[in-house]
Amino acid sequence: MTRHTVELAYVDQGYTGPNAAEAALAHGIQLEVVKHPMARRGFVLLPKRWVVERSFAWAARFRRLARDYERLDTTHKGPHYVAFAILMCARLLNTPPPTS
């Protein structure tokens, strides 16, 4: 357990509406919806979304996280903590992360 809490979550437009807002408030999380600009056509890079997608892409490079073999959520969390700890250490040391 990290003893830290999530206070703000950036979400896409799929999470607009009262159900998502009520569920987030029940856990003490504020939702900020990242909206698409209306005037643009084609691919548009949304602010803050690239952070999440980049993190998922880095995590996907770990073979252990490629498949969901565990039955318990406590067993499933362990490899994720290790993978992201390795990624954060690599970033602190300014070296490229390992490939597997």
N, C-alpha and C positions, 0 to 999 in steps of 0.2 A: 504494500500500500504506500502510495507516495504522499499522502496527507495533503494533497493539493486539490482544489476544486476548479471546475470549469465555470467561469462567470459569463463569458460571451461566446456565442457560436455563430459563425458565418454560415448561412444556408442558402440554397438556391430557391427559386420560386416555387418548387414543389412543396415547400414547407410553409407556405402562406396559409393562413386560416386559423380558426379558433382552436382546433384540436392540437396542432403543433405548439401553439403559444401556451396553451394551458398545461400541456405535458412538460414543456420546458420550465415554466414558472413553478411547477410542483417540485422540480429539482433545483430551483434557484438559478436557472440559466436564462440569460437574456438572448433572444434570437435577433440577428441582424440579417435581413434578406438582401442578398446581392442581386440587383436587378439588371436585366439586359438593357442596353441603350436602344431606344426605339429607332433612331435615325440610321443605324448601321445595317449593312447587309453582309451575309457571309459569316466567316469566323471572327468572333470578337473575344479577346481575352478579358475575362471578368476579374475585377480586383479581388484579392484574397483567395480566390478559388485555386489559383496555381500553387499556393502553398500546400494545400491538402493533397492535390493530385500529384505533386512532386514527392511528397512524403510517402504516398501509397506506391508510387513507382519505385522509390528506393527500397521500400520494404519488400516489394515483389521480387527483388533481385536475390533475396535469401530463399534458398530452395526449401527450407523447412517450413516457410510460411506459404508456399505455393499451394499446398493441399491442406484440407481440414481433417486431420486424422483423430483429433482428440474428442472425447465425448463430454468431458467436463470443462466448463468455462474457466475454472482455475488452472487447469492444465494448459488450456489454449492461450492464456495471457502470458505465461512465462516466456515462450520464444519471442513474442512481440516485444516484451520489455528488453530482452537481450539484444534483439536486432536494432531497436531504436537507441539503446545505450551504445552499441558499436557505432552507429551512424553519428551520434552526438560526439563521441570521443574522436572520431575521424575528422569531424568538422572543427573541433577544438584544436586538434593538432595540425590542421590545415593540410591533411593528406586525403587522397581519394579513398572512398569507402571500399571495403572488400567486395568481391564479386559473388561470394557464396558463403 
